[in-house]
């Protein structure tokens, strides 16, 4: 998935690309990684 996320056609914002690129360096397919996306609602 990193190849898709980091491709020039990807809608991922540039500020997040560095984070995904650093993740690619520390995990491998054998690591069985799971990435979660979450968003917290405003309480007020």
C-alpha positions in Angstrom: 0.0 0.0 0.0 2.9 2.4 0.6 3.6 2.5 -3.2 0.0 3.6 -3.7 0.0 6.1 -0.9 3.3 7.7 -1.9 2.6 7.8 -5.6 2.3 11.2 -7.3 -1.4 10.6 -8.1 -2.3 9.8 -4.5 -4.7 12.2 -2.7 -2.7 12.0 0.5 -1.6 15.4 1.7 2.1 16.2 1.5 2.4 16.7 5.3 1.4 13.1 5.8 3.7 11.6 3.2 6.8 12.0 5.4 5.1 10.0 8.1 4.2 7.2 5.8 7.7 7.2 4.3 9.2 6.8 7.7 6.8 3.9 8.5 7.9 2.1 5.4 11.5 2.2 6.7 10.7 0.5 10.1 8.0 -2.1 9.2 7.9 -4.8 6.6 5.2 -7.1 5.2 6.4 -9.7 7.7 5.7 -7.3 10.5 1.9 -7.8 9.9 1.3 -4.0 10.4 -2.2 -2.6 11.0 -2.7 1.1 10.6 -5.8 2.8 12.0 -7.3 6.1 11.2 -9.4 7.8 13.7 -11.0 11.2 14.4 -12.3 12.5 17.7 -15.4 14.7 17.8 -15.4 18.0 19.5 -17.0 17.7 22.9 -18.5 21.1 22.8 
